[in-house]
């Protein structure tokens, strides 16, 4: 009874002070809003330092997922598109959860249009997330050959803020990029069962959903339609002969500026990996077409290209043989090196179902390589997140592996079912998806002393001081830890206030917090 009465009085206290607790103000650079590649340049680089150890802070999603999903991180939340079943339109959900606790904020199903009155359009597809930024989630039912609008959702409750003026047709493994002011930059493929609607790249107003500009283009294949934004330009693939080319367009107007020379990035029409741009402006093109003409039987490999934007042309720097890794992402480091993948073979040319990460310098020379890492297929789809300290967080589909910049291993987690993809965001929280309801978040607590779980306004993350804000945050954490595992955020003591944690955030944690008030050591 004493615990219930005390908790009630604390809730009353917090209600009177709630005006002092605004939403956390986070620069979008600390988010993982563009999905694959994380940022609009798609180079997998975050501005935060990720976890130094696999310290789990929460686990679980209210909706199961039968496919791997890409988490998106906005301002204090993580959102995923969850495919509970392949039934359209009822089998998919958009689910938002608190980034620091995993608490469910909302879950919605997008509106559906079977397009029965428009013979040029296929029926809409599954609901999914395409991007997130600050207090907005962007979602659509576009996918496969289906066109659909973009829905801007309020991150607070999932309500629709606007519906885009035009339809988009990008693939389920692709996400939108952003202009610096937050406008959406979207790449679309041809649409309709007879491919009668041309593909394009468009800029969508972030406040209204109106189309600012739209430039026609024909992208090569699914997962080759996404765009990268850097240096006031939009970079994207265009289909062509004898293979795709890379085009640069003006970010402000959509006007095409120039393209690479046909054949510079190899022959072959399929392209199932997106391009990305390094911090130094180098354009990277991991070809993804399952081998080259003339390959030996039983082998599958592609080429990893680096290109230079001269200001008037796009020219090749180097090309390096690399593995066939469709739907993958990789990235760059602060010293200008870049990572690529190889899929090793035995002496007979048969793929081993393993993955090796390569670190390349500015000339394409291999300067480091990882040990062979496990995968679940001979054509894996590895995805990266890279911290501000150049630490790599890599999903190989079989394991989550943390690597140093020189590709030596820090730690790994192997117990996954259908491992998905990483996202690294605010306060160094790493979120990784997996099958069914297995969504996990990791964070290093070392920057915070015991009891320092929030700032002065109750926003989780710690500020070097145990104060009133930590009591506010603790109110929102009351209940059992995920899985009952002691030591989750807020679980600092047992029922009697003795430090150590007991798998439950409760009255004892408030008692312990009283004795910790003051600056961290």
Buried (B, 14 or more C-beta within 10 A) or exposed (E): EEEEEEBEEBEEBBEEBEEEBEBBEBEBEBBBBBBBBBBBBBBBBBBBBBBBEBBBBBBBBEBBBBBBBBBBBBBBBBBBBBBBEEEBBEBBBBBBBBBBBBBBBBBBBBBBBEBEEEEEBBBBBBBBBBBBBBBBBBBBBBBBBBBBBBBBBBBEEBEEBBEBBBBBBBBBBBBBBBBEEBBBBBBBBBBBEEEEBBBBBBBBBBEEBEBBBBBEBBBBBBBBBBBBBBEEBBBBBBBBEEBBBBBBBBBEEBEBBBBBEBEBBBBBBBBBBBBBBBBEEBBBBBBBBBBBEEEEEEBBBBBBBBBBBEEEBBEBBBBBEBBBBBBBBBBBBEEEBBBBBBBEBEEEEEBEBBBBBBBBEBEBEEEBBBEBBBBBEBBBBBBBBBBBBBBBBBBBBBBBBBBBBEBEBBEBBEEBEBBBBBBBBBBBBBBBBBBBEBBBBBBBBEBBBBBBBBBBBBBBBBBEBBBBBBBBBBBBBBBBBBEEBEBBBBBBBBEEBEBEBBBBBBBBBBBBBEEBEEEBE
